[in-house]
Amino acid sequence: MGSAEMSQTITPTIERFDPALDRIIPAKPTLEKVATGFTWTEGPVWIAAGYLLFADIPSNSIRKWAPGAGASIFLQPSGYKGTAPYGGPESGSNGMTLDGHGRLTVAGHAQRNVWRLEKVDPKAQVTVLVDSYEGKSLNSPNDLVYKSDGSLYFTDPPYGLRTQKDNDPDKQLPFNGVYRLPGATAQKPGAPPANGQLQLLIKDLPRPNGIAFSPDEKYLYVNNSEPKKIWMRYTVKPDGTLADAKLFFDASSDTRPGSPDGMKVDQQGNLYSAGPGGVWIFSPDGKHLGTIDIPEKVGNLAWGDAEHKTLYITASSSVYRSSLQVPGIYPSIH
């Protein structure tokens, strides 16, 4: 299923907790639903040619949405490749980003790997960057971000496994890790997975999920979806590993639908994240500035359009967008 071109504009409820939010969200904000009819949308990434790619995980597909053209299938299957029914709720791929050469990099989720398309073309060559750690299959890579040095960081909770639980019979690793793959951008097209290079950075978060760097790359943010709804901040050391774990924010007491999930930063260092009730916005020092209430459960978000001031939001059955006043950090392509 999917949508023809449709657009519905609504006036969102904005929870404003700090005057600093007024510099980010216009006085009369709008929220536009640009596509609907999906099951669980995730992993959006804006392509400079003028369109959005996003995952509809249960349909095992990556979709393409372009202004004036609506949504269409970009790639299917995007995750699980078997012929028998998958037997779990999330058979497709998940988070997506671009590397420094503009190549689409995908958290394989049900495919239990991280892979790259050598061009943003569904028929392009696929390179699997990594699929195991110390000889054991990854759980289900969820979200990912490149550092400017070409290394790739990603989270690996069990949500792409059939039961989504830690005792899943297919789960080989005893933890749900956050990893770094050095030199991912330099991996040769078609080369075998660089599993021997993979570094485990964090293994004490029960459900690591969204991941993002501060603009200066001094900090890495990683959030955790459950049982605690928390955002963590780590200092990035010169060798790319992490130190100084700090609790950035705890929203565990908020019972609204939604959890910490995909997140991005703007050029001023503010953090935007899926959370209970919608999109949460934090200052660089961890103050909750406000929330954009979204009518569906938010999975992820991405900066788009020419100036990267438009926040595209994937939420349950639909894709939304909202125009903001501070440009976002967009993957650096050179």
C-alpha positions, 0 to 999 in steps of 0.5 A, a space after each residue: 500500500 502507499 499513497 498517491 500525492 496527498 497533503 493535509 496541513 494541520 496546526 500542531 500543538 507545541 509544548 513550549 517549555 523554554 523561550 529558546 524554542 521560539 527561535 526554532 519553531 515559528 510563531 504559527 507552525 504547520 505540520 503537513 502530512 505528505 504521505 500515508 497508508 503505511 504500517 510502520 515508517 522509519 529511517 528517512 533520509 533526504 536525497 539532494 536530487 529532491 526526494 525523501 527515502 524512508 522505510 516501511 519496515 513491515 512491508 519489507 520496503 524502502 519507499 520514495 516520496 517526491 513533491 508532486 509525485 507522492 510515494 512509490 516503491 524504491 526497493 523491495 525486499 529491503 531486508 529479509 530475503 527468504 521465501 518463507 514468510 518472515 514470522 516476525 513484525 519487522 521484516 524490512 530495513 530500518 535507518 538510513 544515511 549517506 556517506 561522504 560520497 553520497 552513497 546510501 547506507 542502510 541498517 539492514 534490521 531483519 537482514 542483520 547487517 549494514 549495507 551500502 548502495 554504491 549509487 542511490 539507485 535500487 539496481 546499484 551494486 550492494 556492498 555489505 559493510 558488516 554483519 557479525 561481531 567476533 564471529 556472532 551475527 549482529 542482532 538487527 542494526 537499527 540506526 546509524 551515523 557517519 563521523 566526518 573521518 569516514 567511520 560508521 557508528 550504529 545501534 544493534 537492538 533486537 527489534 528486527 528479530 522475530 520475537 524482538 526479545 533478548 531470548 530470541 532463538 536466533 539472537 547470538 550476542 548476549 548484549 545489544 551493542 553500539 558499534 564503530 566501523 572505522 574506515 567504512 567510507 573507504 571500504 571497496 565496492 563489493 568487498 567482503 564485510 569488514 567484520 574484523 574491524 568492528 569495535 564494540 563501544 557500548 553494551 550496557 544499554 538494554 535497547 539502544 536506538 537513535 544515534 547522532 553526533 553533536 555538530 563539532 563531533 565532540 559528543 555522541 548521543 545514543 538513546 534507549 527506548 525501553 524499559 527506561 526512556 533515556 538519552 545518553 551523551 558520550 564524549 568522543 575520544 580522538 581515536 573514535 571510541 567513547 568515554 564519560 557516559 552521561 545521562 542527558 535526559 530521562 523521560 521514563 515517567 512520560 506515559 504517552 505513546 512513543 519512546 526515544 527513537 531516531 534523532 538528529 541535530 541542528 547547526 546550533 547543536 539542538 537535538 531533535 528526537 522521537 519521544 513520548 507524544 511526538 518530537 522532543 527538542 533539547 538544547 545542547 546542554 540537555 534542557 527540554 525546550 519543547 515538544 511538537 505533538 504528532 498525531 501518530 507514534 514517531 519513529 524517526 526524522 530527517 532534515 530535508 529540502 534545499 536549505 535543510 530547515 524542513 524536518 521530515 518525520 516518519 510516524 506509524 502510518 504516515 510521513 509528516 513535515 514541518 518548516 523550522 527556523 534553524 537549519 539541520 546538520 545534513 550528511 556531509 557529501 564531498 
